[in-house]
Amino acid sequence: MPKQKTKRAAMKRFKITATGKVKRFRANKSHILTKKHPKRKRRLRQSTVLSKADESRIKRLLQS
């Protein structure tokens, strides 16, 4: 049987934590930053955990 390949685009965007949760980075940090408050930009730098609803789809993309 052929092996399932990891989707490389997903691998660059998501990481699996030690407890099995999926870590992601926040959106809206690439451009039009002048109108965003510094506190908002600071929060956008930090990563967060993916929602439970999307977790199974992303884990399937990350299977190797």
PDB file with SEQRES, HELIX, SHEET and CRYST1 records, atoms N, CA, C and O in Angstrom:
SEQRES   1 A   64  MET PRO LYS GLN LYS THR LYS ARG ALA ALA MET LYS ARG          
SEQRES   2 A   64  PHE LYS ILE THR ALA THR GLY LYS VAL LYS ARG PHE ARG          
SEQRES   3 A   64  ALA ASN LYS SER HIS ILE LEU THR LYS LYS HIS PRO LYS          
SEQRES   4 A   64  ARG LYS ARG ARG LEU ARG GLN SER THR VAL LEU SER LYS          
SEQRES   5 A   64  ALA ASP GLU SER ARG ILE LYS ARG LEU LEU GLN SER              
HELIX    1 AA1 ARG A    8  ARG A   13  1                                   6    
HELIX    2 AA2 PRO A   38  ARG A   45  1                                   8    
HELIX    3 AA3 LYS A   52  LEU A   62  1                                  11    
SHEET    1 AA1 3 PHE A  14  ILE A  16  0                                        
SHEET    2 AA1 3 VAL A  22  PHE A  25 -1                                        
SHEET    3 AA1 3 SER A  47  VAL A  49 -1                                        
CRYST1    1.000    1.000    1.000  90.00  90.00  90.00 P 1           1          
ATOM      1  N   MET A   1       0.839  -1.196   0.000  1.00  0.00           N  
ATOM      2  CA  MET A   1       0.000   0.000   0.000  1.00  0.00           C  
ATOM      3  C   MET A   1       0.878   1.252   0.000  1.00  0.00           C  
ATOM      4  O   MET A   1       1.898   1.289   0.688  1.00  0.00           O  
ATOM      5  N   PRO A   2       0.496   2.270  -0.758  1.00  0.00           N  
ATOM      6  CA  PRO A   2       1.259   3.522  -0.701  1.00  0.00           C  
ATOM      7  C   PRO A   2       1.027   4.245   0.617  1.00  0.00           C  
ATOM      8  O   PRO A   2      -0.040   4.146   1.223  1.00  0.00           O  
ATOM      9  N   LYS A   3       2.032   4.960   1.034  1.00  0.00           N  
ATOM     10  CA  LYS A   3       1.926   5.697   2.298  1.00  0.00           C  
ATOM     11  C   LYS A   3       1.179   7.010   2.090  1.00  0.00           C  
ATOM     12  O   LYS A   3       1.194   7.578   0.998  1.00  0.00           O  
ATOM     13  N   GLN A   4       0.531   7.482   3.142  1.00  0.00           N  
ATOM     14  CA  GLN A   4      -0.136   8.789   3.115  1.00  0.00           C  
ATOM     15  C   GLN A   4       0.931   9.866   3.237  1.00  0.00           C  
ATOM     16  O   GLN A   4       1.729   9.845   4.175  1.00  0.00           O  
ATOM     17  N   LYS A   5       0.953  10.807   2.297  1.00  0.00           N  
ATOM     18  CA  LYS A   5       1.940  11.877   2.344  1.00  0.00           C  
ATOM     19  C   LYS A   5       1.432  13.030   3.205  1.00  0.00           C  
ATOM     20  O   LYS A   5       0.238  13.329   3.224  1.00  0.00           O  
ATOM     21  N   THR A   6       2.359  13.669   3.915  1.00  0.00           N  
ATOM     22  CA  THR A   6       2.032  14.855   4.688  1.00  0.00           C  
ATOM     23  C   THR A   6       1.802  16.017   3.737  1.00  0.00           C  
ATOM     24  O   THR A   6       2.572  16.214   2.796  1.00  0.00           O  
ATOM     25  N   LYS A   7       0.747  16.787   3.976  1.00  0.00           N  
ATOM     26  CA  LYS A   7       0.523  17.998   3.185  1.00  0.00           C  
ATOM     27  C   LYS A   7       1.504  19.051   3.681  1.00  0.00           C  
ATOM     28  O   LYS A   7       1.417  19.494   4.826  1.00  0.00           O  
ATOM     29  N   ARG A   8       2.443  19.454   2.817  1.00  0.00           N  
ATOM     30  CA  ARG A   8       3.529  20.323   3.240  1.00  0.00           C  
ATOM     31  C   ARG A   8       3.040  21.712   3.660  1.00  0.00           C  
ATOM     32  O   ARG A   8       3.617  22.323   4.559  1.00  0.00           O  
ATOM     33  N   ALA A   9       2.003  22.206   3.028  1.00  0.00           N  
ATOM     34  CA  ALA A   9       1.459  23.523   3.387  1.00  0.00           C  
ATOM     35  C   ALA A   9       0.914  23.499   4.808  1.00  0.00           C  
ATOM     36  O   ALA A   9       1.078  24.462   5.557  1.00  0.00           O  
ATOM     37  N   ALA A  10       0.267  22.398   5.176  1.00  0.00           N  
ATOM     38  CA  ALA A  10      -0.280  22.258   6.532  1.00  0.00           C  
ATOM     39  C   ALA A  10       0.841  22.109   7.554  1.00  0.00           C  
ATOM     40  O   ALA A  10       0.744  22.618   8.671  1.00  0.00           O  
ATOM     41  N   MET A  11       1.901  21.413   7.169  1.00  0.00           N  
ATOM     42  CA  MET A  11       3.012  21.199   8.088  1.00  0.00           C  
ATOM     43  C   MET A  11       3.694  22.513   8.452  1.00  0.00           C  
ATOM     44  O   MET A  11       4.180  22.674   9.571  1.00  0.00           O  
ATOM     45  N   LYS A  12       3.729  23.467   7.494  1.00  0.00           N  
ATOM     46  CA  LYS A  12       4.355  24.758   7.748  1.00  0.00           C  
ATOM     47  C   LYS A  12       3.499  25.649   8.639  1.00  0.00           C  
ATOM     48  O   LYS A  12       4.021  26.564   9.276  1.00  0.00           O  
ATOM     49  N   ARG A  13       2.192  25.397   8.695  1.00  0.00           N  
ATOM     50  CA  ARG A  13       1.279  26.270   9.427  1.00  0.00           C  
ATOM     51  C   ARG A  13       0.867  25.750  10.797  1.00  0.00           C  
ATOM     52  O   ARG A  13       0.495  26.538  11.667  1.00  0.00           O  
ATOM     53  N   PHE A  14       0.925  24.444  11.004  1.00  0.00           N  
ATOM     54  CA  PHE A  14       0.431  23.844  12.244  1.00  0.00           C  
ATOM     55  C   PHE A  14       1.486  22.958  12.888  1.00  0.00           C  
ATOM     56  O   PHE A  14       2.328  22.371  12.209  1.00  0.00           O  
ATOM     57  N   LYS A  15       1.423  22.872  14.221  1.00  0.00           N  
ATOM     58  CA  LYS A  15       2.292  21.967  14.980  1.00  0.00           C  
ATOM     59  C   LYS A  15       1.424  21.195  15.968  1.00  0.00           C  
ATOM     60  O   LYS A  15       0.433  21.716  16.479  1.00  0.00           O  
ATOM     61  N   ILE A  16       1.807  19.958  16.226  1.00  0.00           N  
ATOM     62  CA  ILE A  16       1.100  19.137  17.211  1.00  0.00           C  
ATOM     63  C   ILE A  16       1.827  19.285  18.549  1.00  0.00           C  
ATOM     64  O   ILE A  16       3.044  19.115  18.620  1.00  0.00           O  
ATOM     65  N   THR A  17       1.080  19.599  19.604  1.00  0.00           N  
ATOM     66  CA  THR A  17       1.694  19.740  20.929  1.00  0.00           C  
ATOM     67  C   THR A  17       1.903  18.362  21.547  1.00  0.00           C  
ATOM     68  O   THR A  17       1.461  17.353  20.999  1.00  0.00           O  
ATOM     69  N   ALA A  18       2.569  18.329  22.674  1.00  0.00           N  
ATOM     70  CA  ALA A  18       2.865  17.061  23.349  1.00  0.00           C  
ATOM     71  C   ALA A  18       1.585  16.360  23.818  1.00  0.00           C  
ATOM     72  O   ALA A  18       1.544  15.133  23.907  1.00  0.00           O  
ATOM     73  N   THR A  19       0.547  17.137  24.115  1.00  0.00           N  
ATOM     74  CA  THR A  19      -0.719  16.551  24.572  1.00  0.00           C  
ATOM     75  C   THR A  19      -1.636  16.176  23.410  1.00  0.00           C  
ATOM     76  O   THR A  19      -2.724  15.640  23.627  1.00  0.00           O  
ATOM     77  N   GLY A  20      -1.203  16.454  22.167  1.00  0.00           N  
ATOM     78  CA  GLY A  20      -1.984  16.055  21.004  1.00  0.00           C  
ATOM     79  C   GLY A  20      -2.873  17.146  20.438  1.00  0.00           C  
ATOM     80  O   GLY A  20      -3.619  16.902  19.490  1.00  0.00           O  
ATOM     81  N   LYS A  21      -2.809  18.337  20.998  1.00  0.00           N  
ATOM     82  CA  LYS A  21      -3.595  19.448  20.459  1.00  0.00           C  
ATOM     83  C   LYS A  21      -2.857  20.052  19.270  1.00  0.00           C  
ATOM     84  O   LYS A  21      -1.660  19.824  19.093  1.00  0.00           O  
ATOM     85  N   VAL A  22      -3.576  20.823  18.455  1.00  0.00           N  
ATOM     86  CA  VAL A  22      -2.972  21.438  17.270  1.00  0.00           C  
ATOM     87  C   VAL A  22      -2.767  22.923  17.546  1.00  0.00           C  
ATOM     88  O   VAL A  22      -3.700  23.636  17.916  1.00  0.00           O  
ATOM     89  N   LYS A  23      -1.529  23.375  17.358  1.00  0.00           N  
ATOM     90  CA  LYS A  23      -1.177  24.776  17.594  1.00  0.00           C  
ATOM     91  C   LYS A  23      -1.164  25.513  16.270  1.00  0.00           C  
ATOM     92  O   LYS A  23      -0.698  24.979  15.263  1.00  0.00           O  
ATOM     93  N   ARG A  24      -1.678  26.753  16.264  1.00  0.00           N  
ATOM     94  CA  ARG A  24      -1.711  27.563  15.048  1.00  0.00           C  
ATOM     95  C   ARG A  24      -1.325  28.992  15.374  1.00  0.00           C  
ATOM     96  O   ARG A  24      -1.323  29.405  16.534  1.00  0.00           O  
ATOM     97  N   PHE A  25      -0.996  29.745  14.321  1.00  0.00           N  
ATOM     98  CA  PHE A  25      -0.695  31.165  14.488  1.00  0.00           C  
ATOM     99  C   PHE A  25      -1.914  31.976  14.107  1.00  0.00           C  
ATOM    100  O   PHE A  25      -2.777  31.500  13.370  1.00  0.00           O  
ATOM    101  N   ARG A  26      -1.989  33.193  14.603  1.00  0.00           N  
ATOM    102  CA  ARG A  26      -3.157  34.038  14.369  1.00  0.00           C  
ATOM    103  C   ARG A  26      -3.077  34.740  13.021  1.00  0.00           C  
ATOM    104  O   ARG A  26      -1.991  35.012  12.508  1.00  0.00           O  
ATOM    105  N   ALA A  27      -4.248  35.029  12.459  1.00  0.00           N  
ATOM    106  CA  ALA A  27      -4.344  35.718  11.166  1.00  0.00           C  
ATOM    107  C   ALA A  27      -4.315  37.233  11.383  1.00  0.00           C  
ATOM    108  O   ALA A  27      -4.266  37.701  12.521  1.00  0.00           O  
ATOM    109  N   ASN A  28      -4.346  37.986  10.299  1.00  0.00           N  
ATOM    110  CA  ASN A  28      -4.448  39.455  10.295  1.00  0.00           C  
ATOM    111  C   ASN A  28      -3.206  40.155  10.833  1.00  0.00           C  
ATOM    112  O   ASN A  28      -3.329  41.204  11.465  1.00  0.00           O  
ATOM    113  N   LYS A  29      -2.021  39.613  10.604  1.00  0.00           N  
ATOM    114  CA  LYS A  29      -0.793  40.243  11.078  1.00  0.00           C  
ATOM    115  C   LYS A  29       0.137  40.579   9.904  1.00  0.00           C  
ATOM    116  O   LYS A  29       1.298  40.924  10.126  1.00  0.00           O  
ATOM    117  N   SER A  30      -0.352  40.484   8.663  1.00  0.00           N  
ATOM    118  CA  SER A  30       0.555  40.639   7.525  1.00  0.00           C  
ATOM    119  C   SER A  30       0.594  42.041   6.935  1.00  0.00           C  
ATOM    120  O   SER A  30       1.655  42.492   6.503  1.00  0.00           O  
ATOM    121  N   HIS A  31      -0.536  42.742   6.905  1.00  0.00           N  
ATOM    122  CA  HIS A  31      -0.527  44.084   6.307  1.00  0.00           C  
ATOM    123  C   HIS A  31      -1.643  44.933   6.918  1.00  0.00           C  
ATOM    124  O   HIS A  31      -2.449  44.436   7.704  1.00  0.00           O  
ATOM    125  N   ILE A  32      -1.684  46.200   6.554  1.00  0.00           N  
ATOM    126  CA  ILE A  32      -2.610  47.207   7.119  1.00  0.00           C  
ATOM    127  C   ILE A  32      -2.478  47.217   8.648  1.00  0.00           C  
ATOM    128  O   ILE A  32      -3.462  47.081   9.376  1.00  0.00           O  
ATOM    129  N   LEU A  33      -1.246  47.379   9.105  1.00  0.00           N  
ATOM    130  CA  LEU A  33      -0.976  47.337  10.539  1.00  0.00           C  
ATOM    131  C   LEU A  33      -1.080  48.717  11.191  1.00  0.00           C  
ATOM    132  O   LEU A  33      -1.087  48.818  12.418  1.00  0.00           O  
ATOM    133  N   THR A  34      -1.161  49.775  10.388  1.00  0.00           N  
ATOM    134  CA  THR A  34      -1.158  51.126  10.958  1.00  0.00           C  
ATOM    135  C   THR A  34      -2.421  51.410  11.756  1.00  0.00           C  
ATOM    136  O   THR A  34      -2.369  52.124  12.757  1.00  0.00           O  
ATOM    137  N   LYS A  35      -3.541  50.869  11.333  1.00  0.00           N  
ATOM    138  CA  LYS A  35      -4.806  51.146  12.026  1.00  0.00           C  
ATOM    139  C   LYS A  35      -5.071  50.189  13.184  1.00  0.00           C  
ATOM    140  O   LYS A  35      -6.049  50.357  13.913  1.00  0.00           O  
ATOM    141  N   LYS A  36      -4.220  49.199  13.357  1.00  0.00           N  
ATOM    142  CA  LYS A  36      -4.407  48.249  14.447  1.00  0.00           C  
ATOM    143  C   LYS A  36      -3.666  48.746  15.686  1.00  0.00           C  
ATOM    144  O   LYS A  36      -2.544  49.246  15.606  1.00  0.00           O  
ATOM    145  N   HIS A  37      -4.324  48.594  16.822  1.00  0.00           N  
ATOM    146  CA  HIS A  37      -3.777  49.048  18.096  1.00  0.00           C  
ATOM    147  C   HIS A  37      -2.571  48.177  18.471  1.00  0.00           C  
ATOM    148  O   HIS A  37      -2.559  46.982  18.173  1.00  0.00           O  
ATOM    149  N   PRO A  38      -1.554  48.768  19.126  1.00  0.00           N  
ATOM    150  CA  PRO A  38      -0.365  47.976  19.500  1.00  0.00           C  
ATOM    151  C   PRO A  38      -0.690  46.745  20.346  1.00  0.00           C  
ATOM    152  O   PRO A  38      -0.047  45.704  20.216  1.00  0.00           O  
ATOM    153  N   LYS A  39      -1.692  46.876  21.208  1.00  0.00           N  
ATOM    154  CA  LYS A  39      -2.078  45.731  22.048  1.00  0.00           C  
ATOM    155  C   LYS A  39      -2.609  44.582  21.181  1.00  0.00           C  
ATOM    156  O   LYS A  39      -2.330  43.412  21.443  1.00  0.00           O  
ATOM    157  N   ARG A  40      -3.371  44.934  20.153  1.00  0.00           N  
ATOM    158  CA  ARG A  40      -3.921  43.930  19.243  1.00  0.00           C  
ATOM    159  C   ARG A  40      -2.806  43.256  18.457  1.00  0.00           C  
ATOM    160  O   ARG A  40      -2.822  42.038  18.280  1.00  0.00           O  
ATOM    161  N   LYS A  41      -1.838  44.037  17.983  1.00  0.00           N  
ATOM    162  CA  LYS A  41      -0.711  43.477  17.222  1.00  0.00           C  
ATOM    163  C   LYS A  41       0.146  42.562  18.096  1.00  0.00           C  
ATOM    164  O   LYS A  41       0.672  41.554  17.626  1.00  0.00           O  
ATOM    165  N   ARG A  42       0.278  42.923  19.363  1.00  0.00           N  
ATOM    166  CA  ARG A  42       1.042  42.106  20.310  1.00  0.00           C  
ATOM    167  C   ARG A  42       0.362  40.762  20.521  1.00  0.00           C  
ATOM    168  O   ARG A  42       1.026  39.727  20.579  1.00  0.00           O  
ATOM    169  N   ARG A  43      -0.965  40.777  20.637  1.00  0.00           N  
ATOM    170  CA  ARG A  43      -1.715  39.522  20.806  1.00  0.00           C  
ATOM    171  C   ARG A  43      -1.638  38.650  19.561  1.00  0.00           C  
ATOM    172  O   ARG A  43      -1.638  37.423  19.661  1.00  0.00           O  
ATOM    173  N   LEU A  44      -1.571  39.272  18.399  1.00  0.00           N  
ATOM    174  CA  LEU A  44      -1.519  38.522  17.146  1.00  0.00           C  
ATOM    175  C   LEU A  44      -0.197  37.775  16.970  1.00  0.00           C  
ATOM    176  O   LEU A  44      -0.123  36.818  16.200  1.00  0.00           O  
ATOM    177  N   ARG A  45       0.842  38.209  17.679  1.00  0.00           N  
ATOM    178  CA  ARG A  45       2.140  37.523  17.596  1.00  0.00           C  
ATOM    179  C   ARG A  45       2.096  36.137  18.226  1.00  0.00           C  
ATOM    180  O   ARG A  45       2.823  35.236  17.808  1.00  0.00           O  
ATOM    181  N   GLN A  46       1.244  35.968  19.227  1.00  0.00           N  
ATOM    182  CA  GLN A  46       1.237  34.719  19.986  1.00  0.00           C  
ATOM    183  C   GLN A  46       0.441  33.638  19.269  1.00  0.00           C  
ATOM    184  O   GLN A  46      -0.509  33.930  18.543  1.00  0.00           O  
ATOM    185  N   SER A  47       0.829  32.415  19.474  1.00  0.00           N  
ATOM    186  CA  SER A  47       0.105  31.292  18.885  1.00  0.00           C  
ATOM    187  C   SER A  47      -1.041  30.891  19.802  1.00  0.00           C  
ATOM    188  O   SER A  47      -1.097  31.298  20.963  1.00  0.00           O  
ATOM    189  N   THR A  48      -1.953  30.089  19.265  1.00  0.00           N  
ATOM    190  CA  THR A  48      -3.107  29.632  20.025  1.00  0.00           C  
ATOM    191  C   THR A  48      -3.426  28.198  19.616  1.00  0.00           C  
ATOM    192  O   THR A  48      -2.834  27.669  18.675  1.00  0.00           O  
ATOM    193  N   VAL A  49      -4.355  27.575  20.320  1.00  0.00           N  
ATOM    194  CA  VAL A  49      -4.736  26.198  20.038  1.00  0.00           C  
ATOM    195  C   VAL A  49      -5.918  26.196  19.071  1.00  0.00           C  
ATOM    196  O   VAL A  49      -6.848  26.990  19.213  1.00  0.00           O  
ATOM    197  N   LEU A  50      -5.876  25.311  18.101  1.00  0.00           N  
ATOM    198  CA  LEU A  50      -6.931  25.186  17.105  1.00  0.00           C  
ATOM    199  C   LEU A  50      -8.213  24.694  17.770  1.00  0.00           C  
ATOM    200  O   LEU A  50      -8.155  23.953  18.751  1.00  0.00           O  
ATOM    201  N   SER A  51      -9.368  25.096  17.245  1.00  0.00           N  
ATOM    202  CA  SER A  51     -10.639  24.672  17.826  1.00  0.00           C  
ATOM    203  C   SER A  51     -10.841  23.169  17.643  1.00  0.00           C  
ATOM    204  O   SER A  51     -10.286  22.561  16.727  1.00  0.00           O  
ATOM    205  N   LYS A  52     -11.629  22.593  18.515  1.00  0.00           N  
ATOM    206  CA  LYS A  52     -11.870  21.146  18.514  1.00  0.00           C  
ATOM    207  C   LYS A  52     -12.540  20.695  17.215  1.00  0.00           C  
ATOM    208  O   LYS A  52     -12.292  19.589  16.734  1.00  0.00           O  
ATOM    209  N   ALA A  53     -13.387  21.557  16.651  1.00  0.00           N  
ATOM    210  CA  ALA A  53     -14.124  21.211  15.433  1.00  0.00           C  
ATOM    211  C   ALA A  53     -13.193  21.021  14.233  1.00  0.00           C  
ATOM    212  O   ALA A  53     -13.456  20.172  13.382  1.00  0.00           O  
ATOM    213  N   ASP A  54     -12.111  21.796  14.155  1.00  0.00           N  
ATOM    214  CA  ASP A  54     -11.190  21.726  13.017  1.00  0.00           C  
ATOM    215  C   ASP A  54     -10.035  20.762  13.239  1.00  0.00           C  
ATOM    216  O   ASP A  54      -9.303  20.434  12.305  1.00  0.00           O  
ATOM    217  N   GLU A  55      -9.874  20.311  14.469  1.00  0.00           N  
ATOM    218  CA  GLU A  55      -8.696  19.520  14.833  1.00  0.00           C  
ATOM    219  C   GLU A  55      -8.548  18.241  14.015  1.00  0.00           C  
ATOM    220  O   GLU A  55      -7.447  17.928  13.563  1.00  0.00           O  
ATOM    221  N   SER A  56      -9.645  17.492  13.815  1.00  0.00           N  
ATOM    222  CA  SER A  56      -9.548  16.210  13.121  1.00  0.00           C  
ATOM    223  C   SER A  56      -9.144  16.386  11.661  1.00  0.00           C  
ATOM    224  O   SER A  56      -8.391  15.573  11.124  1.00  0.00           O  
ATOM    225  N   ARG A  57      -9.646  17.460  11.005  1.00  0.00           N  
ATOM    226  CA  ARG A  57      -9.292  17.704   9.602  1.00  0.00           C  
ATOM    227  C   ARG A  57      -7.820  18.020   9.441  1.00  0.00           C  
ATOM    228  O   ARG A  57      -7.172  17.533   8.514  1.00  0.00           O  
ATOM    229  N   ILE A  58      -7.291  18.829  10.338  1.00  0.00           N  
ATOM    230  CA  ILE A  58      -5.884  19.225  10.243  1.00  0.00           C  
ATOM    231  C   ILE A  58      -4.972  18.045  10.581  1.00  0.00           C  
ATOM    232  O   ILE A  58      -3.931  17.865   9.950  1.00  0.00           O  
ATOM    233  N   LYS A  59      -5.356  17.250  11.564  1.00  0.00           N  
ATOM    234  CA  LYS A  59      -4.544  16.087  11.926  1.00  0.00           C  
ATOM    235  C   LYS A  59      -4.441  15.094  10.763  1.00  0.00           C  
ATOM    236  O   LYS A  59      -3.415  14.435  10.593  1.00  0.00           O  
ATOM    237  N   ARG A  60      -5.515  14.993   9.963  1.00  0.00           N  
ATOM    238  CA  ARG A  60      -5.489  14.119   8.805  1.00  0.00           C  
ATOM    239  C   ARG A  60      -4.487  14.619   7.765  1.00  0.00           C  
ATOM    240  O   ARG A  60      -3.823  13.822   7.101  1.00  0.00           O  
ATOM    241  N   LEU A  61      -4.381  15.940   7.627  1.00  0.00           N  
ATOM    242  CA  LEU A  61      -3.424  16.514   6.672  1.00  0.00           C  
ATOM    243  C   LEU A  61      -1.980  16.310   7.138  1.00  0.00           C  
ATOM    244  O   LEU A  61      -1.061  16.216   6.324  1.00  0.00           O  
ATOM    245  N   LEU A  62      -1.795  16.242   8.469  1.00  0.00           N  
ATOM    246  CA  LEU A  62      -0.450  16.131   9.016  1.00  0.00           C  
ATOM    247  C   LEU A  62       0.048  14.697   9.154  1.00  0.00           C  
ATOM    248  O   LEU A  62       1.205  14.483   9.515  1.00  0.00           O  
ATOM    249  N   GLN A  63      -0.802  13.714   8.874  1.00  0.00           N  
ATOM    250  CA  GLN A  63      -0.382  12.319   8.964  1.00  0.00           C  
ATOM    251  C   GLN A  63       0.681  12.049   7.920  1.00  0.00           C  
ATOM    252  O   GLN A  63       0.569  12.489   6.775  1.00  0.00           O  
ATOM    253  N   SER A  64       1.709  11.325   8.318  1.00  0.00           N  
ATOM    254  CA  SER A  64       2.755  11.002   7.339  1.00  0.00           C  
ATOM    255  C   SER A  64       2.857   9.507   7.144  1.00  0.00           C  
ATOM    256  O   SER A  64       3.681   9.041   6.357  1.00  0.00           O  
TER     257      SER A  64                                                      
END                                                                             
